[in-house]
Amino acid sequence: MPPIDPFFLTPQDSDVPEGRTCSGCGYDLRGIPMSQPCPECGLVTAPSEPITPPQEASESGFDSGVACGQCGTPTPGLPIGALCPECARKLPDSHGGPAASADGDNARPCASCGYDLQGSPLMGPCPECGFVPTRAGGGGVRTAARPNILAAGERSLRVSDRFTRGFAFRWGLFMLFAGLMTLLGVDIASMMGLASKDYLRALMAVGAVIAAASWLVTPRSLDVEHPVFFVVRWGARITIPCWVLGLWIELEQGTYSWTSQTFYTIALLELVGIFGVALLLASLASIANELEIKHTARRLTTTIWLIGPVGVLTWLMPFPENAVHIDLGPIGLVASIYILIVVGPWFWLLLRTIRSVLELLSLGRWISRAHHDVEERDRALRERVQRG
């Protein structure tokens, strides 16, 4: 590429052959193939006829000396040598595609500010506002609420570092972790012959803890980019207590037949509670995805799809009416395999959820430690500056 000569910056001052200066910005195109875009502005110049010299500024009545290089129309406010909008529409766009129509069908407006990105790289930032598109062929994903620049030190807009290291979020995760561990112990005890009323009381306590934790681990900032999470987080907060209500009705009513109205009421409330737990896991999966813990987000997403059928299957098992006694022999072996097939997936999902919550809890602890280290370094630096 030849160096830029300060005496050949504009088409008006250049004595190079006609058609070898960029019609958009006046850049010297000598030595550059005709099919290649201008290295300065990206415009592809493919003239089919000699470009007429621009008219003098005095003829147009403007003192600025800026006029279209094709028709001589005054172009105040545009760069020197730029074409007027009508002439620019008649030229091929910067990507070698068909000519843009008068209606601007091939325009590439910026998704953030509406600036025309014709002549700019496909995945480059907008020269007006700095917005970087997220996919080729478009101006980026339009999001009305999400700004393009995060605050200093932040990795995500929807889940801030201040929230992840906050007491409420970490305490909510700890409550959720404790509730899930208690549920695991209660399920094991139910298979060992725990009384039905004690089993229901324990489940009610676990459900109350999980319902309280759902208010602390579902921040409002999740709604910023995806408004559907307003429904998700409030659905989790409201529907999980339905599980506790169903357990309370079952505890108060005692034994009931499968054809009674009480059975269908309890079944409906507990199914709504399972749905609420799935919504809570969806919020946690979104938080994990925003915090770049992709494996945790994938694990929670898998659990969401399986918790419904596995939860219903486990709910239909006849525990804890009687202790599970497995005799030795072929029949006992078949019974053991049956129990593992039916109950095993529930414990597998429970352990996966416990692991995911523990990873989120550990991340909050590490973020708090990193923030504390930064504050200590800043304090030590200020002390050294004051002493020095």
C-alpha positions as CSV (number, residue, x, y, z in Angstrom):
1,M,0.0,0.0,0.0
2,P,1.5,3.4,-1.0
3,P,2.1,5.9,1.8
4,I,-0.3,8.7,2.3
5,D,0.9,11.9,0.6
6,P,-0.2,15.0,2.4
7,F,-0.5,16.8,-1.0
8,F,-3.1,14.2,-2.3
9,L,-5.6,14.0,0.5
10,T,-8.7,15.1,-1.4
11,P,-10.0,14.5,-5.0
12,Q,-9.9,18.3,-5.5
13,D,-6.2,18.6,-4.9
14,S,-5.1,15.3,-6.5
15,D,-3.6,15.1,-10.0
16,V,-3.9,11.3,-10.2
17,P,-5.9,9.7,-13.0
18,E,-9.7,10.1,-12.6
19,G,-11.4,7.3,-10.8
20,R,-8.4,6.3,-8.6
21,T,-9.4,8.2,-5.5
22,C,-12.1,7.0,-3.2
23,S,-15.4,8.7,-3.9
24,G,-16.4,8.3,-0.2
25,C,-13.4,9.8,1.6
26,G,-10.9,10.9,-1.1
27,Y,-8.2,8.3,-0.2
28,D,-5.6,7.6,-2.9
29,L,-6.4,4.2,-4.4
30,R,-3.4,3.9,-6.7
31,G,-1.9,0.4,-6.4
32,I,-5.2,-1.1,-5.0
33,P,-7.3,-3.4,-7.3
34,M,-10.6,-2.0,-8.5
35,S,-12.6,-4.8,-6.8
36,Q,-11.0,-4.2,-3.3
37,P,-12.7,-1.8,-0.8
38,C,-11.1,1.4,0.2
39,P,-8.8,0.8,3.2
40,E,-9.8,4.0,4.8
41,C,-13.7,3.9,4.7
42,G,-14.4,0.4,3.2
43,L,-16.3,1.7,0.2
44,V,-16.0,-0.3,-3.0
45,T,-15.6,2.1,-5.9
46,A,-16.6,0.5,-9.2
47,P,-17.1,3.4,-11.6
48,S,-18.6,2.6,-14.9
49,E,-18.0,6.1,-16.3
50,P,-15.5,8.8,-15.5
51,I,-16.2,10.7,-12.4
52,T,-17.0,14.3,-13.2
53,P,-14.9,16.8,-11.3
54,P,-16.6,18.6,-8.4
55,Q,-17.9,22.1,-8.9
56,E,-16.4,25.0,-7.3
57,A,-17.8,26.0,-3.9
58,S,-18.5,29.5,-5.2
59,E,-21.0,28.1,-7.7
60,S,-23.0,26.3,-5.0
61,G,-23.2,29.4,-2.8
62,F,-21.5,27.6,0.2
63,D,-18.2,28.9,1.6
64,S,-17.2,25.6,3.1
65,G,-16.0,24.1,-0.2
66,V,-17.7,20.8,0.4
67,A,-19.6,19.4,-2.5
68,C,-20.5,16.0,-4.0
69,G,-17.9,14.6,-6.3
70,Q,-20.5,13.2,-8.7
71,C,-23.2,15.9,-9.1
72,G,-21.7,18.9,-7.2
73,T,-24.5,19.1,-4.7
74,P,-23.4,20.8,-1.5
75,T,-22.7,18.4,1.3
76,P,-22.1,20.4,4.4
77,G,-21.3,18.4,7.5
78,L,-19.9,15.4,5.5
79,P,-16.2,14.6,5.0
80,I,-14.4,16.3,2.1
81,G,-14.9,14.3,-1.1
82,A,-18.0,12.4,0.3
83,L,-20.9,11.8,-2.1
84,C,-24.3,13.2,-1.5
85,P,-26.9,10.6,-0.2
86,E,-28.5,10.3,-3.7
87,C,-25.2,9.5,-5.5
88,A,-24.1,7.2,-2.6
89,R,-27.2,5.0,-3.1
90,K,-26.3,4.5,-6.7
91,L,-23.0,2.9,-5.9
92,P,-22.4,-0.7,-4.8
93,D,-22.2,-1.1,-1.0
94,S,-19.0,-1.9,0.9
95,H,-19.6,-5.7,0.7
96,G,-19.8,-5.9,-3.1
97,G,-23.6,-6.7,-3.0
98,P,-26.3,-5.2,-5.1
99,A,-26.8,-1.5,-5.2
100,A,-28.8,0.0,-2.4
101,S,-32.3,1.2,-3.4
102,A,-33.6,4.7,-2.7
103,D,-35.5,3.3,0.2
104,G,-32.3,2.0,1.9
105,D,-33.1,-1.7,1.7
106,N,-29.5,-2.7,2.1
107,A,-28.8,-0.3,5.0
108,R,-27.1,-1.8,8.1
109,P,-28.3,0.3,11.0
110,C,-26.6,-0.1,14.3
111,A,-28.8,-2.0,16.8
112,S,-27.9,0.5,19.5
113,C,-28.0,4.0,17.9
114,G,-29.2,3.5,14.3
115,Y,-26.0,4.6,12.7
116,D,-25.6,3.3,9.1
117,L,-22.8,0.7,9.2
118,Q,-22.3,0.4,5.4
119,G,-18.6,0.6,4.9
120,S,-17.7,-0.8,8.4
121,P,-16.5,-4.3,9.1
122,L,-19.3,-6.8,9.7
123,M,-18.2,-7.7,13.3
124,G,-16.5,-4.4,14.0
125,P,-17.7,-1.8,16.6
126,C,-20.1,1.0,15.6
127,P,-18.0,4.2,14.9
128,E,-20.8,6.3,16.5
129,C,-21.5,4.5,19.8
130,G,-19.0,1.6,20.0
131,F,-21.6,-1.2,20.0
132,V,-20.2,-4.5,18.9
133,P,-22.6,-6.8,17.0
134,T,-22.9,-10.4,18.3
135,R,-23.5,-12.1,14.9
136,A,-22.4,-11.6,11.4
137,G,-24.8,-10.1,8.8
138,G,-26.6,-7.8,11.2
139,G,-26.1,-4.8,13.4
140,G,-26.2,-6.8,16.6
141,V,-29.0,-7.9,18.9
142,R,-31.2,-5.0,19.9
143,T,-31.7,-4.8,23.6
144,A,-33.4,-1.7,24.9
145,A,-32.4,-2.1,28.6
146,R,-28.9,-3.6,28.5
147,P,-26.1,-1.0,28.1
148,N,-23.0,-1.8,26.0
149,I,-20.4,-1.0,28.6
150,L,-20.5,-2.7,32.1
151,A,-19.4,-1.0,35.2
152,A,-15.7,-1.3,36.2
153,G,-14.9,-4.8,37.5
154,E,-18.3,-6.3,36.5
155,R,-18.6,-9.4,34.4
156,S,-22.4,-9.4,33.9
157,L,-25.1,-6.8,34.0
158,R,-27.9,-9.2,35.2
159,V,-25.9,-10.6,38.1
160,S,-23.5,-8.1,39.6
161,D,-20.4,-8.9,41.7
162,R,-21.9,-6.9,44.5
163,F,-25.0,-9.2,44.6
164,T,-22.9,-12.4,44.4
165,R,-20.8,-11.4,47.4
166,G,-23.8,-10.0,49.3
167,F,-25.0,-11.6,52.5
168,A,-28.6,-12.3,51.3
169,F,-27.5,-14.3,48.2
170,R,-24.9,-16.4,50.1
171,W,-27.3,-17.0,53.0
172,G,-30.0,-18.0,50.5
173,L,-27.7,-20.5,48.8
174,F,-26.6,-21.8,52.2
175,M,-30.3,-22.3,53.2
176,L,-30.9,-24.1,49.9
177,F,-27.9,-26.3,50.4
178,A,-28.9,-27.2,54.0
179,G,-32.5,-27.9,52.8
180,L,-31.4,-30.2,50.1
181,M,-29.0,-32.1,52.3
182,T,-31.8,-32.5,54.9
183,L,-34.1,-33.8,52.1
184,L,-31.5,-36.4,51.2
185,G,-31.3,-37.6,54.7
186,V,-35.1,-37.7,55.1
187,D,-35.4,-39.7,51.9
188,I,-32.9,-42.3,53.2
189,A,-34.6,-42.4,56.6
190,S,-38.0,-43.0,54.9
191,M,-36.7,-46.1,53.2
192,M,-35.5,-47.4,56.6
193,G,-39.0,-47.3,58.1
194,L,-39.5,-43.7,59.2
195,A,-43.1,-43.1,60.4
196,S,-45.4,-41.4,57.9
197,K,-46.2,-38.4,60.1
198,D,-42.6,-37.8,61.0
199,Y,-41.7,-38.0,57.3
200,L,-44.3,-35.4,56.3
201,R,-43.3,-33.0,59.1
202,A,-39.6,-33.3,57.9
203,L,-40.7,-32.6,54.3
204,M,-42.7,-29.6,55.4
205,A,-39.7,-28.1,57.2
206,V,-37.5,-28.7,54.1
207,G,-40.1,-27.1,51.9
208,A,-40.4,-24.1,54.1
209,V,-36.6,-23.6,54.1
210,I,-36.4,-23.9,50.3
211,A,-39.4,-21.5,49.8
212,A,-37.6,-18.9,52.0
213,A,-34.3,-19.4,50.1
214,S,-36.1,-18.8,46.8
215,W,-36.7,-15.1,47.8
216,L,-33.0,-14.6,48.4
217,V,-31.4,-16.2,45.4
218,T,-33.7,-14.7,42.6
219,P,-32.6,-11.1,42.1
220,R,-34.7,-8.5,40.2
221,S,-31.7,-7.8,37.9
222,L,-32.5,-11.1,36.1
223,D,-35.4,-9.3,34.4
224,V,-33.1,-6.7,32.7
225,E,-32.5,-8.5,29.4
226,H,-35.0,-11.3,29.5
227,P,-38.4,-10.0,30.9
228,V,-39.6,-13.6,31.1
229,F,-37.6,-14.1,34.3
230,F,-40.0,-11.8,36.1
231,V,-42.5,-14.6,35.7
232,V,-39.9,-17.2,36.5
233,R,-38.7,-15.8,39.8
234,W,-42.1,-14.8,41.1
235,G,-43.5,-18.2,40.0
236,A,-40.8,-19.9,42.1
237,R,-41.5,-17.8,45.1
238,I,-45.3,-18.4,45.0
239,T,-45.6,-22.0,43.9
240,I,-43.0,-23.7,46.1
241,P,-45.2,-23.0,49.3
242,C,-47.9,-25.0,47.5
243,W,-45.8,-28.1,48.1
244,V,-45.8,-27.3,51.9
245,L,-49.5,-26.7,51.8
246,G,-50.1,-30.1,50.2
247,L,-48.0,-31.8,52.8
248,W,-49.9,-30.1,55.6
249,I,-53.2,-31.2,54.2
250,E,-52.0,-34.8,53.9
251,L,-50.7,-34.6,57.5
252,E,-54.0,-33.3,58.8
253,Q,-56.3,-35.6,56.8
254,G,-54.5,-38.8,57.5
255,T,-55.3,-41.8,55.4
256,Y,-57.4,-41.2,52.3
257,S,-58.4,-43.2,49.2
258,W,-57.0,-42.6,45.8
259,T,-60.5,-41.8,44.5
260,S,-61.3,-39.0,47.1
261,Q,-61.2,-35.3,46.4
262,T,-58.5,-34.9,49.0
263,F,-56.1,-37.0,47.0
264,Y,-56.5,-34.9,43.9
265,T,-56.1,-31.7,45.9
266,I,-52.9,-32.9,47.5
267,A,-51.6,-34.2,44.1
268,L,-52.3,-30.9,42.4
269,L,-50.6,-28.9,45.1
270,E,-47.5,-31.1,45.1
271,L,-47.2,-31.0,41.4
272,V,-47.4,-27.2,41.5
273,G,-44.6,-27.3,44.1
274,I,-42.4,-29.5,41.8
275,F,-43.0,-27.0,39.0
276,G,-41.9,-24.2,41.4
277,V,-38.7,-26.0,42.2
278,A,-38.0,-26.3,38.4
279,L,-38.5,-22.5,38.1
280,L,-36.1,-22.0,41.0
281,L,-33.5,-24.1,39.2
282,A,-34.0,-22.2,36.0
283,S,-33.1,-19.0,37.9
284,L,-30.0,-20.6,39.3
285,A,-29.0,-21.9,35.9
286,S,-29.4,-18.4,34.4
287,I,-27.2,-17.0,37.3
288,A,-24.6,-19.7,36.7
289,N,-24.6,-18.9,32.9
290,E,-24.1,-15.2,33.6
291,L,-21.2,-15.9,36.0
292,E,-19.5,-18.0,33.3
293,I,-20.0,-21.3,35.2
294,K,-21.1,-23.2,32.1
295,H,-20.9,-26.7,33.5
296,T,-23.1,-25.8,36.4
297,A,-25.6,-24.1,34.1
298,R,-25.8,-27.2,31.9
299,R,-26.2,-29.5,34.9
300,L,-29.0,-27.4,36.3
301,T,-30.7,-27.3,32.9
302,T,-30.6,-31.1,32.6
303,T,-32.1,-31.4,36.1
304,I,-35.0,-29.0,35.2
305,W,-36.1,-31.3,32.3
306,L,-35.9,-34.5,34.5
307,I,-37.3,-33.3,37.8
308,G,-40.9,-33.5,36.6
309,P,-41.1,-37.1,35.5
310,V,-38.6,-38.4,38.1
311,G,-40.4,-36.5,40.9
312,V,-43.8,-37.9,40.0
313,L,-42.4,-41.4,39.8
314,T,-40.8,-41.1,43.2
315,W,-43.9,-39.6,44.7
316,L,-45.9,-42.7,43.6
317,M,-43.6,-45.0,45.4
318,P,-45.1,-46.6,48.6
319,F,-42.5,-45.1,51.0
320,P,-42.5,-44.6,53.9
321,E,-45.5,-46.7,54.9
322,N,-43.4,-49.7,55.9
323,A,-39.7,-50.4,56.2
324,V,-38.1,-52.0,53.2
325,H,-37.2,-55.5,54.0
326,I,-35.4,-57.3,51.2
327,D,-35.1,-61.1,51.6
328,L,-32.1,-62.9,50.3
329,G,-32.7,-64.9,47.1
330,P,-33.9,-64.3,43.6
331,I,-37.0,-62.5,44.6
332,G,-35.0,-60.1,46.9
333,L,-32.6,-59.4,44.1
334,V,-35.4,-58.5,41.7
335,A,-36.9,-56.2,44.4
336,S,-33.6,-54.5,45.0
337,I,-33.1,-53.8,41.3
338,Y,-36.7,-52.5,41.1
339,I,-36.0,-50.1,44.0
340,L,-32.8,-48.9,42.4
341,I,-34.5,-48.3,39.1
342,V,-37.4,-46.3,40.5
343,V,-35.7,-44.4,43.4
344,G,-32.2,-44.1,42.1
345,P,-32.9,-41.3,39.6
346,W,-34.4,-39.2,42.3
347,F,-31.2,-39.4,44.5
348,W,-29.1,-38.8,41.4
349,L,-31.0,-35.6,40.6
350,L,-30.8,-34.5,44.2
351,L,-27.0,-35.0,44.4
352,R,-26.6,-33.1,41.1
353,T,-28.6,-30.2,42.5
354,I,-26.6,-30.2,45.7
355,R,-23.4,-30.1,43.8
356,S,-24.6,-27.1,41.7
357,V,-25.7,-25.1,44.7
358,L,-22.4,-25.8,46.4
359,E,-20.5,-24.5,43.3
360,L,-22.5,-21.3,43.3
361,L,-21.8,-20.9,47.0
362,S,-18.1,-21.4,46.5
363,L,-18.0,-18.8,43.7
364,G,-19.6,-16.2,45.9
365,R,-16.9,-16.9,48.5
366,W,-14.1,-16.5,46.0
367,I,-15.6,-13.3,44.6
368,S,-15.7,-11.9,48.1
369,R,-12.1,-12.9,48.7
370,A,-11.0,-11.3,45.4
371,H,-12.8,-8.1,46.3
372,H,-11.3,-8.1,49.7
373,D,-7.8,-8.5,48.2
374,V,-8.3,-5.6,45.8
375,E,-9.4,-3.4,48.7
376,E,-6.4,-4.4,50.7
377,R,-4.0,-3.6,47.8
378,D,-5.6,-0.2,47.3
379,R,-5.4,0.6,51.0
380,A,-1.7,-0.4,51.1
381,L,-1.0,1.6,47.9
382,R,-2.6,4.7,49.4
383,E,-0.6,4.3,52.6
384,R,2.7,4.1,50.6
385,V,1.8,7.2,48.6
386,Q,1.0,9.1,51.8
387,R,4.3,8.0,53.4
388,G,6.3,8.7,50.3
